[in-house]
Amino acid sequence: MTHSDFDSFRPTEPVRRRRPDGRRGAGRRNGGGDGSREMPMVPEPEFTSYYGRPVVKPAPWGDDVAAYLFLGGVAGGSALLGLGGQLTGRPTLRRNARLGALAAVSVGAVALVKDLGRPERFLHMLRTFKVTSPMSVGSWILSAFSAGTAVAAVAEVDRMSGKRLPLGPLRPVLQAVEGPAGFEAALFGGPLAAYTAVLLADTATPTWNAAHNDLPFVFVSSATLASAGLAMITTPIAEAGPARTLAALGVVGDLVATRVMEHRMDPVAAEPLHQGKAGAMLKWSERLAAAGGLGTLLAGRSRAVAAASGLALLAASALTRFGVFEAGLSSAKDPRYTIEPQKKRLAARRAAGITDDSITTAG
């Protein structure tokens, strides 16, 4: 009997024994079975892909985009605080919040343009308005927010300089539109803080997409932490009351929204939020948010404690944005985070009797 090189892959045959009728039969394994010699030849599947490449192409974004995510939240929340100072007669809070919003949105726009490569690419995005595109809608939100913020901030700078800016006949116009501009900036502040979450979740990146229902709430809560923290650092205790209130609400909202998001996500897709660099950042974000919230409640009349608490809240917000960003990039690199949730969704549809769809199914 000849043998081939493939015989080494053949499983060991079970021991045969004679039957009462004199014929030979296959022995039973583990005291049972039907005597079949068939054995599984295919190993358990490993979640790999062709040539070791990811199933989902990771987003080509760097830290510039992560910085924009954070600064957009700072700007949006600061505009809201500026309106609070405007309505409650707190000129210092109004001034600091407006200037903080302008600084944050300006630096954030620079980071965004740097990622785009050429400034005119941002202008090209304004050529159309597509409501189904988070990128298109976000470009218009950023533009509208920047216009209102710039007008309100220029009015503050003119006031700080003793009306020495070379505005000429435009000064009465600026003074007339300052208030409406503050309202307009605050109106677009919330969408500015939230649309970046929609932008991430609208991709095929597993962790971001799995969090699409709750990530906007996490980003908005994170924005309140950052803007309140900045106001607590720059504004005296006597006028920082709205900032402290916003900080306390933001801490509760941030912790609750994050927990709800993780609970509602597919457990596999949520794993990158707790692993590696992203896991460390998000863990420290929770710690700093809790510490900053506690400091906010205990600050009393201490400017130093208020500033330290504000710094902790700023850091917590930054770590949240960078952590979520890093977790998404990590999830795109491992095929497991794409394949396992997809198989679960498909099995759920089959169990529900849906059998006429495609072999894969979106979330």
C-alpha positions as CSV (number, residue, x, y, z in Angstrom):
1,M,0.0,0.0,0.0
2,T,1.5,3.3,-1.1
3,H,1.5,6.4,1.1
4,S,1.4,10.1,0.1
5,D,2.7,13.2,1.8
6,F,-0.8,14.1,2.8
7,D,-1.2,11.0,5.0
8,S,0.5,12.9,7.8
9,F,-2.6,15.1,8.0
10,R,-5.0,12.2,8.4
11,P,-6.4,11.8,11.9
12,T,-5.6,8.7,13.9
13,E,-8.0,5.9,13.1
14,P,-10.0,4.5,16.0
15,V,-9.2,1.0,17.2
16,R,-11.3,-1.6,15.5
17,R,-12.7,-4.6,17.3
18,R,-14.6,-7.7,16.1
19,R,-18.3,-7.9,16.4
20,P,-20.2,-10.9,17.6
21,D,-20.9,-11.8,13.9
22,G,-17.2,-12.0,13.2
23,R,-17.1,-8.7,11.2
24,R,-14.8,-5.9,12.1
25,G,-16.2,-2.6,13.2
26,A,-15.0,0.8,14.2
27,G,-14.7,1.3,18.0
28,R,-16.7,4.0,19.7
29,R,-15.0,7.0,21.0
30,N,-15.9,8.1,24.6
31,G,-18.3,5.1,24.9
32,G,-20.8,6.5,22.3
33,G,-21.2,7.7,18.8
34,D,-22.3,6.1,15.6
35,G,-19.0,4.5,14.7
36,S,-18.3,7.0,11.9
37,R,-14.7,7.7,11.1
38,E,-15.5,11.3,10.1
39,M,-13.6,13.8,12.2
40,P,-13.5,17.6,12.0
41,M,-10.7,18.6,9.7
42,V,-11.2,22.4,9.8
43,P,-9.9,24.2,12.9
44,E,-11.8,26.8,14.8
45,P,-11.9,30.0,12.7
46,E,-9.3,32.7,13.4
47,F,-10.2,36.3,12.6
48,T,-7.7,37.1,10.0
49,S,-8.0,38.7,6.6
50,Y,-6.2,38.5,3.2
51,Y,-2.5,39.3,3.6
52,G,-3.1,40.3,7.2
53,R,-4.8,43.5,6.1
54,P,-7.7,44.9,8.2
55,V,-11.3,44.2,7.0
56,V,-12.1,47.9,7.5
57,K,-9.7,50.5,6.4
58,P,-8.7,52.6,9.4
59,A,-9.6,56.3,9.1
60,P,-6.6,58.3,7.7
61,W,-6.8,60.8,10.6
62,G,-4.1,61.8,13.0
63,D,-3.9,63.7,16.3
64,D,-4.9,66.9,14.4
65,V,-8.5,65.6,14.1
66,A,-8.5,64.4,17.7
67,A,-7.5,68.0,18.8
68,Y,-10.2,69.4,16.6
69,L,-12.8,67.1,18.3
70,F,-11.7,68.5,21.7
71,L,-11.4,72.2,20.7
72,G,-14.8,72.1,19.0
73,G,-16.3,71.0,22.3
74,V,-14.5,73.8,24.2
75,A,-15.7,76.4,21.7
76,G,-19.3,75.2,21.7
77,G,-19.7,75.1,25.4
78,S,-17.9,78.5,25.9
79,A,-20.4,80.2,23.5
80,L,-23.2,78.9,25.7
81,L,-21.5,80.2,28.8
82,G,-20.9,83.5,27.0
83,L,-24.7,83.8,26.5
84,G,-25.2,83.0,30.1
85,G,-23.0,85.8,31.2
86,Q,-24.7,88.1,28.7
87,L,-28.2,87.3,30.1
88,T,-27.2,87.4,33.8
89,G,-25.2,90.5,33.8
90,R,-21.8,88.9,34.3
91,P,-19.5,90.9,32.0
92,T,-16.3,89.2,33.0
93,L,-17.7,85.7,32.4
94,R,-19.2,86.9,29.1
95,R,-15.9,88.3,27.9
96,N,-13.8,85.4,28.9
97,A,-16.2,82.8,27.5
98,R,-16.5,84.7,24.2
99,L,-12.7,85.0,23.8
100,G,-12.2,81.4,24.9
101,A,-14.7,80.3,22.2
102,L,-12.9,82.3,19.5
103,A,-9.5,81.0,20.5
104,A,-10.7,77.4,20.6
105,V,-12.5,77.5,17.3
106,S,-9.6,79.3,15.6
107,V,-7.0,76.7,16.8
108,G,-9.4,73.9,16.0
109,A,-9.9,75.3,12.4
110,V,-6.2,75.4,12.0
111,A,-5.9,71.7,13.1
112,L,-8.7,70.8,10.7
113,V,-7.1,72.6,7.8
114,K,-3.8,71.0,8.6
115,D,-5.4,67.5,8.4
116,L,-7.1,68.5,5.1
117,G,-3.7,69.5,3.7
118,R,-4.8,72.7,1.8
119,P,-7.1,75.5,3.1
120,E,-9.2,75.6,-0.1
121,R,-10.4,72.1,0.6
122,F,-12.5,73.4,3.5
123,L,-14.0,76.1,1.2
124,H,-14.8,73.4,-1.4
125,M,-17.0,71.7,1.3
126,L,-19.1,74.8,1.4
127,R,-20.0,74.7,-2.2
128,T,-22.9,72.4,-1.5
129,F,-25.2,71.5,1.5
130,K,-26.0,67.8,1.8
131,V,-28.2,67.0,4.8
132,T,-27.2,63.3,4.7
133,S,-23.5,64.1,5.0
134,P,-22.2,64.9,8.5
135,M,-19.1,66.4,6.9
136,S,-21.2,68.8,4.8
137,V,-23.5,69.8,7.7
138,G,-20.6,70.1,10.1
139,S,-18.8,72.5,7.7
140,W,-21.8,74.8,7.7
141,I,-22.2,74.5,11.4
142,L,-18.6,75.5,12.0
143,S,-18.8,78.4,9.6
144,A,-22.0,79.8,11.1
145,F,-20.7,79.4,14.7
146,S,-17.4,81.0,13.8
147,A,-19.1,84.1,12.3
148,G,-21.2,84.7,15.4
149,T,-18.3,84.0,17.7
150,A,-16.0,86.4,15.8
151,V,-18.4,89.3,15.9
152,A,-19.1,88.9,19.7
153,A,-15.4,88.5,20.4
154,V,-14.4,91.5,18.3
155,A,-16.9,93.6,20.3
156,E,-15.2,92.4,23.5
157,V,-11.7,93.3,22.3
158,D,-12.9,96.7,21.2
159,R,-14.4,97.3,24.6
160,M,-11.2,96.1,26.3
161,S,-9.0,98.4,24.2
162,G,-11.1,101.4,25.1
163,K,-12.7,101.5,21.7
164,R,-9.4,102.0,19.9
165,L,-9.9,99.5,17.2
166,P,-10.0,101.2,13.7
167,L,-13.6,100.4,13.1
168,G,-14.8,103.9,12.2
169,P,-18.5,103.9,11.2
170,L,-18.7,100.2,11.8
171,R,-18.5,100.5,15.5
172,P,-22.3,101.4,16.0
173,V,-23.1,98.4,13.7
174,L,-20.9,96.2,15.8
175,Q,-22.5,97.3,19.0
176,A,-26.0,96.7,17.5
177,V,-25.2,93.2,16.3
178,E,-23.1,92.1,19.3
179,G,-26.0,90.7,21.3
180,P,-27.6,88.8,18.4
181,A,-24.2,87.4,17.4
182,G,-23.8,86.0,21.0
183,F,-27.2,84.3,20.6
184,E,-26.3,82.9,17.2
185,A,-23.0,81.5,18.5
186,A,-24.7,79.8,21.4
187,L,-27.4,78.4,19.1
188,F,-24.8,76.6,17.0
189,G,-22.6,75.7,20.0
190,G,-24.5,72.5,20.8
191,P,-24.5,71.2,17.2
192,L,-20.8,72.1,17.0
193,A,-20.0,69.9,20.0
194,A,-22.2,67.0,18.8
195,Y,-21.7,66.8,15.1
196,T,-18.2,65.4,15.4
197,A,-19.6,62.4,17.2
198,V,-22.0,61.9,14.3
199,L,-19.1,62.2,11.9
200,L,-17.2,59.4,13.7
201,A,-20.2,57.1,14.1
202,D,-21.2,57.5,10.4
203,T,-18.0,55.6,9.4
204,A,-17.6,51.8,9.3
205,T,-15.1,51.9,12.1
206,P,-16.5,49.2,14.5
207,T,-16.3,50.9,17.9
208,W,-17.4,54.3,16.6
209,N,-20.3,52.8,14.6
210,A,-21.4,50.6,17.5
211,A,-21.8,53.8,19.7
212,H,-23.7,55.8,17.1
213,N,-26.8,56.1,19.3
214,D,-25.1,57.5,22.4
215,L,-21.7,59.0,21.3
216,P,-23.3,62.5,20.7
217,F,-24.5,62.6,24.3
218,V,-21.0,61.7,25.5
219,F,-19.4,64.4,23.4
220,V,-21.9,67.1,24.5
221,S,-21.3,66.2,28.1
222,S,-17.6,66.3,27.5
223,A,-17.9,69.7,26.0
224,T,-19.6,71.1,29.1
225,L,-16.8,69.8,31.2
226,A,-14.2,71.6,29.0
227,S,-15.9,74.9,28.7
228,A,-16.9,75.1,32.4
229,G,-13.4,74.1,33.4
230,L,-11.9,76.9,31.2
231,A,-14.3,79.5,32.6
232,M,-13.4,78.4,36.2
233,I,-9.8,79.0,35.5
234,T,-10.2,82.4,33.8
235,T,-13.1,83.9,35.7
236,P,-13.2,85.2,39.3
237,I,-15.3,83.2,41.8
238,A,-17.9,85.9,42.0
239,E,-18.9,85.6,38.4
240,A,-18.2,81.9,37.8
241,G,-21.5,80.6,39.3
242,P,-22.9,79.5,35.9
243,A,-19.7,77.8,35.1
244,R,-19.7,75.8,38.3
245,T,-23.3,74.8,37.7
246,L,-22.5,73.7,34.2
247,A,-19.5,71.7,35.5
248,A,-21.5,69.8,38.1
249,L,-24.2,68.9,35.5
250,G,-21.5,68.0,33.0
251,V,-19.7,65.6,35.3
252,V,-23.0,63.7,36.0
253,G,-23.9,63.7,32.3
254,D,-20.5,62.6,31.2
255,L,-20.3,59.6,33.6
256,V,-23.9,58.5,33.0
257,A,-23.7,58.9,29.2
258,T,-20.4,57.0,29.0
259,R,-21.8,54.1,31.1
260,V,-25.0,54.0,29.0
261,M,-23.1,54.0,25.8
262,E,-20.9,51.1,26.8
263,H,-23.9,49.1,28.1
264,R,-25.7,49.5,24.8
265,M,-22.8,48.7,22.6
266,D,-21.9,45.2,21.4
267,P,-19.5,43.9,24.1
268,V,-16.9,43.0,21.5
269,A,-17.0,46.4,19.8
270,A,-16.7,48.0,23.3
271,E,-13.5,46.2,24.2
272,P,-11.1,48.8,22.7
273,L,-12.6,51.4,25.1
274,H,-11.0,49.4,27.9
275,Q,-7.8,48.2,26.4
276,G,-4.4,49.7,25.7
277,K,-3.8,53.4,25.3
278,A,-7.5,54.2,24.8
279,G,-8.5,52.3,27.9
280,A,-5.9,54.2,30.0
281,M,-7.0,57.6,28.7
282,L,-10.7,56.9,29.3
283,K,-10.0,55.5,32.8
284,W,-8.1,58.7,33.7
285,S,-10.8,60.8,32.2
286,E,-13.4,59.3,34.6
287,R,-11.0,59.9,37.6
288,L,-10.3,63.5,36.6
289,A,-14.0,64.3,35.9
290,A,-14.9,62.9,39.4
291,A,-12.1,64.9,41.0
292,G,-13.0,68.1,39.2
293,G,-16.7,67.7,40.0
294,L,-15.8,67.2,43.7
295,G,-13.5,70.2,43.7
296,T,-16.3,72.3,42.0
297,L,-18.7,71.5,44.9
298,L,-16.0,72.2,47.5
299,A,-14.4,75.2,45.9
300,G,-16.3,77.7,47.9
301,R,-14.5,81.0,47.7
302,S,-11.1,79.5,46.9
303,R,-9.9,80.7,43.5
304,A,-7.0,78.2,43.6
305,V,-9.3,75.2,44.2
306,A,-11.6,76.4,41.4
307,A,-8.7,76.7,39.0
308,A,-7.4,73.3,39.9
309,S,-10.8,71.8,39.4
310,G,-11.2,73.5,36.1
311,L,-7.9,72.2,34.9
312,A,-9.0,68.6,35.9
313,L,-12.2,69.0,34.0
314,L,-10.4,70.3,30.9
315,A,-8.0,67.3,31.0
316,A,-10.9,64.9,31.5
317,S,-12.7,66.3,28.4
318,A,-9.5,66.1,26.3
319,L,-8.9,62.5,27.4
320,T,-12.4,61.5,26.6
321,R,-12.1,62.8,23.0
322,F,-8.6,61.4,22.4
323,G,-9.6,58.1,24.1
324,V,-12.7,57.5,21.9
325,F,-10.7,58.5,18.9
326,E,-7.9,56.1,19.7
327,A,-10.3,53.2,20.5
328,G,-11.9,53.6,17.1
329,L,-8.6,53.5,15.2
330,S,-7.6,50.4,17.2
331,S,-10.9,48.6,16.5
332,A,-10.4,49.1,12.7
333,K,-7.1,47.3,12.8
334,D,-8.3,44.0,14.2
335,P,-10.7,42.0,12.0
336,R,-12.3,40.4,15.1
337,Y,-14.1,43.7,15.9
338,T,-15.7,43.7,12.5
339,I,-16.5,40.0,12.1
340,E,-17.9,39.0,15.5
341,P,-20.5,41.7,15.9
342,Q,-21.5,41.2,12.3
343,K,-22.0,37.5,12.9
344,K,-24.1,38.2,16.0
345,R,-26.3,40.7,14.0
346,L,-26.8,38.1,11.2
347,A,-27.7,35.3,13.7
348,A,-30.2,37.6,15.4
349,R,-31.9,38.3,12.1
350,R,-32.0,34.7,11.2
351,A,-33.5,33.9,14.6
352,A,-36.2,36.6,13.9
353,G,-37.0,34.8,10.7
354,I,-35.3,37.2,8.3
355,T,-33.7,35.0,5.7
356,D,-34.0,37.0,2.5
357,D,-31.3,39.5,3.2
358,S,-27.6,39.5,2.2
359,I,-25.0,37.4,3.9
360,T,-23.8,40.4,5.9
361,T,-25.9,43.0,7.7
362,A,-25.1,46.4,8.9
363,G,-25.7,47.6,12.4
